[in-house]
Amino acid sequence: MNKCVYCNSGISDDRALDVCNSCGIQVWGEKMFRAIVENMEGAKSNGTLLNSDQ
């Protein structure tokens, strides 16, 4: 399980962004955070997101 970079709460291992929903919304706002997550998940699914595990 990964941890949020801001509050260290647990988040899903398959998530493309290491920020929980609560912190992401506080940092970027709801609409921007939703757009960031959608874009990063799309990049992860089509293979264009660099993965630090590789």
C-alpha positions in Angstrom: 0.0 0.0 0.0 1.3 3.4 -0.9 1.0 6.5 1.3 0.0 10.0 0.6 3.0 12.3 0.3 1.2 15.0 2.4 -0.5 13.2 5.2 0.9 9.6 5.0 -2.6 8.0 4.9 -2.8 4.8 3.0 -3.8 4.9 -0.7 -4.3 2.2 -3.3 -1.1 0.7 -4.9 -2.6 1.0 -8.4 -3.2 4.7 -8.1 -1.1 6.8 -10.5 -0.7 9.7 -8.0 0.6 9.4 -4.5 -1.8 11.9 -3.0 -5.0 11.0 -1.2 -8.3 12.6 -2.3 -8.6 14.8 0.8 -5.1 16.3 0.4 -5.4 16.6 -3.4 -8.6 18.6 -3.1 -7.1 20.9 -0.4 -4.0 21.5 -2.5 -5.4 21.9 -6.0 -9.2 22.3 -5.5 -11.8 19.7 -6.5 -12.0 20.3 -10.3 -8.3 20.6 -10.8 -7.5 17.5 -8.7 -10.1 15.5 -10.6 -8.5 16.6 -13.9 -5.0 15.7 -12.7 -6.1 12.2 -11.5 -8.0 11.5 -14.8 -5.0 12.6 -16.9 -2.5 10.6 -14.9 -4.7 7.5 -14.8 -5.1 7.8 -18.6 -1.3 8.2 -19.1 -0.8 5.2 -16.8 -3.2 3.0 -18.8 -1.8 3.9 -22.2 1.8 3.4 -21.0 3.1 7.0 -21.2 3.4 7.6 -17.5 6.9 6.9 -16.2 6.8 4.5 -13.2 9.5 4.9 -10.6 9.3 1.2 -9.8 10.9 0.3 -13.1 
